[in-house]
């Protein structure tokens, strides 16, 4: 019979409980797993280190969802782990696939809170758009899904679990070096990742571990609305690609579109970008709003602002929603804007929204689930999924 563990004898696990109500091992790195295993039973440091590597391999390389399948671990240890811990995924309460292959999952955690993950496939690769918070504090005025107050941060386990759910759905276990479709991560789902930096960094560290999920940092992009103090830390510690939700070239307009600008204005934000240790161009996301931010003069000012920054500009056609105070710029206006930016030497692709037929571009599944419960329509999503940014 498995022996119950005194919870005071093991290290505190970060994050909430798993879907089955037990502390989750998902989100723990090798060092934390070794600490936990060392508390379970007497063993030499060498034995503990070996078991931790094996456990890490089963969770992040093999994608095991049941301790009984971890055949390289002793049976007694598997029983102890199963009795008190979990590698269960969040509950997938809804899933949809669009005509263009975009897939969306609505994930429910142990406390009943929900977030969305969106997988955007290309011919030979694909990006998973992950969320880092339940809700958001940014209140960007162009947001499709309205206002959702910040409920809580996601733990490292919950951020990492979104990646595991995608691998499960795509059938890409064990981690393959060649031929897999899930190749990229874009951290631009619900929430502001730099307001939840520690948990986001822990999850991305696991994603980049070569013995686990094995996703290259060159294939990871983190999008922020401009949490300036954390941008430098992100570059120093993670070195992933950076995307900036800019959307305006004048502070008075950006104050309206992206209220975070009132705390860290455009000049301050761009100074931080110039210091970012970019291994590839920083992406500046720019939603195209008719008559608001799409003039030739604003395109020229954008070019001036980007001087000295290795950059590209991702132009995002606004996706109108009922009651929205904005309309999308015309195709001709978007092309004219892009031409000015490209003439200055900056790539300026116009992104085609993906998954519109399942509302994956703007996070409406979460909103719909809230409406079904007769609660106010909620959900705020950044524009990463709409941009289809694969990087």
Secondary structure, DSSP 4 states (H G I P E B T S, - for coil): -PPPPPGGGSPPPPS-B-TTSSEE-TT--HHHHHHHHHHHS---HHHHHHHHHHHHIIIIIS--S-GGG-TTS-HHHHHHHHHHEE-PPPEEEEEEE-TTS-EEEEEE-TTS-EEEEEEEE-SS-EEEE---EES-S---TT-TT------EEPPHHHHHHHHHHHHHHHT--S--SSS-S--EEEE-SBS-GGGGHHHHHHHHHHHH-TTTT---GGGEEEEES--HHHHHHHHHHT--EEEEE---SSHHHHHHHSGGGGTS-HHHHHHHHHHS--SSPEEEEEEEBTTTT-SHHHHHHHHHHTTTS-EEEEEEE----TT-S--BPPHHHHHHHHHHHHHTT----EEPP--GGGTTTTTHHHHHHHHHTTPPP---B-SHHHHT---
